[in-house]
Amino acid sequence: MKRVLITAPYMIREREKVERLFEGKPVELEWAEVRERLEEPDLLRVIGGISGIICGDDRITKKVLDAAGELEVIVKWGTGIDSIDSDEAGRKGIPVKRTLDAFTEPVADTTVGIMLAFSRAIFTSDRLMKRGEWEKPQGYCLGEKTVGIIGLGNTGSAVARRLRCFGPEVIANDIRDIDRATIKECGARMVQKGEIYERADFITLHTDLNETSYHLLDAAAFGKMKKRPYVINVARGPVIEEAALIEALAGGRISGAGLDVFEDEPLSPGSPLRSMDNVILSSHNANSSPRSWQRVHENSVNMLFEGLGIE
């Protein structure tokens, strides 16, 4: 009997659905208590004797892997594996599996929704009305704006495709070479990041978290933003240097921000971001979609079985 630890919050949230996927399998499930993620000390208390783990953004460090003497496979529920020491896992012969293109559709929808909320002044109008005022804030059509996309992979290109019906100019940057067919389908023009900083009214981030993207938007980058853009991050929190973002918002160097992810999660109740009217916040939930969740549940369990040699 294989002992399997489940720490992925969305699987815990839908425990009954997930348990059905394990029916008839030689597996003993252990469910962690998780709010957002498990840190290294949390994992060290529970990882002993575990054969497989389906994790969220847990800190699976070298120390955790050293303590996981029976671990055969790590499955990330979703896509991003930056919280896992994949190099050390590889040295120990432990495969790290994930679902690529897991949440492209809901995250792309969220991104465009944030753009529309800002461009049409939806939240501003709502706040004014609820205060008993009758003002008419200026709104814009997206077709009057330029959108800069940093990271034209699965999600970035899905955002660009959705924007075609709204008509903005779309400029994009990626550290990889993007094939011409994808660029044409997206209606985007590939540029250097400097042009995005100078010309974009909206800058939206769709990158993995790695050495090249950590604090991609820092104080220097905000200083180059000529049109006071709105900045959207539904990728990974540390892609933006949060202190620099708060300073840029407070100083009027950018017009606003739409944030689903943060450097430290959950976001501190005392964060200045929570009291800024030109900021739209959500709790790392842009992936919300029953269809997408179920697909990732099933794929994660199947990858676990594969890693454990269970048919």
Long-range contacts (C-beta under 8 A, 24 or more apart in sequence): 1-26, 1-27, 1-28, 2-26, 2-27, 2-28, 2-51, 2-52, 2-72, 2-308, 2-310, 3-27, 3-28, 3-30, 3-49, 3-50, 3-51, 3-52, 3-70, 4-28, 4-29, 4-30, 4-50, 4-51, 4-52, 4-53, 4-54, 4-304, 4-308, 5-30, 5-32, 5-46, 5-47, 5-50, 5-52, 5-53, 5-54, 6-30, 6-31, 6-32, 6-53, 6-54, 7-32, 7-34, 7-37, 7-38, 7-43, 7-53, 7-54, 7-55, 7-56, 7-58, 8-34, 8-54, 8-55, 8-56, 8-77, 8-78, 8-300, 9-34, 9-35, 9-36, 9-37, 9-56, 10-56, 10-77, 10-293, 10-296, 10-297, 11-54, 11-77, 11-297, 11-300, 14-293, 14-297, 17-294, 17-297, 18-297, 18-301, 21-297, 21-298, 21-301, 22-301, 25-305, 25-310, 26-310, 27-308, 27-310, 34-58, 35-266, 36-265, 36-266, 36-284, 37-83, 37-265, 40-64, 43-67, 47-71, 51-308, 52-304, 52-307, 52-308, 54-300, 54-301, 54-304, 55-84, 57-83, 57-265, 58-83, 58-84, 59-83, 60-84, 60-85, 60-89, 61-85, 61-88, 62-88, 65-89, 65-92, 65-94, 68-94, 72-307, 72-308, 73-97, 73-303, 73-304, 73-306, 73-307, 73-308, 75-300, 75-303, 75-304, 75-307, 76-300, 77-296, 77-297, 77-300, 78-102, 78-103, 78-287, 78-296, 79-103, 80-208, 80-209, 80-236, 82-208, 82-209, 82-210, 82-236, 95-307, 97-300, 97-303, 97-304, 97-306, 97-307, 99-295, 99-296, 99-299, 99-300, 99-303, 100-154, 101-154, 102-287, 102-292, 102-295, 102-296, 103-155, 103-286, 103-287, 103-289, 103-292, 103-296, 104-154, 104-155, 104-158, 105-158, 105-289, 105-292, 106-286, 106-287, 106-288, 106-289, 106-292, 107-155, 107-158, 107-234, 107-286, 107-287, 108-155, 108-158, 108-159, 108-162, 109-162, 110-234, 110-260, 110-282, 110-286, 111-155, 111-159, 111-204, 111-206, 111-232, 111-234, 111-258, 111-286, 112-159, 112-162, 112-163, 112-166, 114-230, 114-232, 114-234, 114-258, 114-280, 115-142, 115-147, 115-163, 115-202, 115-204, 115-230, 115-232, 115-258, 116-142, 117-258, 117-280, 118-202, 118-230, 118-255, 118-256, 118-258, 118-280, 119-145, 119-202, 123-277, 123-280, 124-277, 127-277, 141-166, 141-167, 142-166, 142-167, 142-168, 143-167, 143-168, 144-168, 145-169, 145-201, 145-202, 146-170, 146-171, 146-199, 146-200, 146-201, 146-202, 146-227, 147-171, 147-200, 147-201, 147-202, 147-204, 148-172, 148-173, 148-195, 148-196, 148-197, 148-199, 148-200, 148-202, 148-203, 148-204, 148-229, 149-173, 149-188, 149-204, 149-206, 150-174, 150-193, 150-196, 150-203, 150-204, 150-205, 150-206, 150-207, 150-216, 151-205, 151-206, 151-207, 151-208, 151-213, 151-235, 152-178, 152-182, 152-183, 152-186, 152-188, 152-190, 152-206, 153-206, 153-207, 155-206, 155-234, 155-235, 156-204, 156-206, 157-182, 157-185, 157-186, 157-188, 159-204, 159-206, 160-186, 160-187, 160-188, 161-185, 161-186, 161-187, 163-187, 168-201, 168-202, 171-195, 171-196, 171-199, 171-200, 172-196, 175-212, 193-221, 194-224, 197-221, 197-224, 197-225, 197-226, 198-224, 198-225, 198-226, 198-227, 199-226, 199-227, 200-225, 200-227, 200-229, 201-227, 201-229, 201-230, 202-229, 202-230, 202-231, 202-232, 203-229, 203-230, 203-231, 203-232, 204-231, 204-232, 204-233, 204-234, 205-231, 205-232, 205-233, 205-234, 205-235, 205-239, 205-240, 206-234, 206-235, 207-235, 207-236, 207-239, 208-235, 208-236, 209-235, 209-236, 209-238, 209-239, 213-239, 214-238, 214-239, 215-239, 215-240, 215-241, 215-244, 216-240, 217-241, 217-244, 217-245, 218-244, 219-244, 219-247, 219-248, 222-247, 222-248, 222-253, 222-254, 223-253, 225-253, 225-254, 228-252, 228-253, 228-254, 228-255, 229-254, 229-255, 230-254, 230-255, 230-256, 230-257, 230-258, 231-256, 231-257, 231-258, 232-257, 232-258, 232-259, 233-257, 233-258, 233-259, 233-260, 233-261, 234-258, 234-260, 234-261, 234-286, 235-261, 236-261, 237-261, 237-262, 237-263, 237-264, 237-265, 238-263, 242-273, 245-273, 246-272, 246-273, 249-273, 249-276, 249-278, 249-279, 256-280, 260-284, 260-285, 260-286
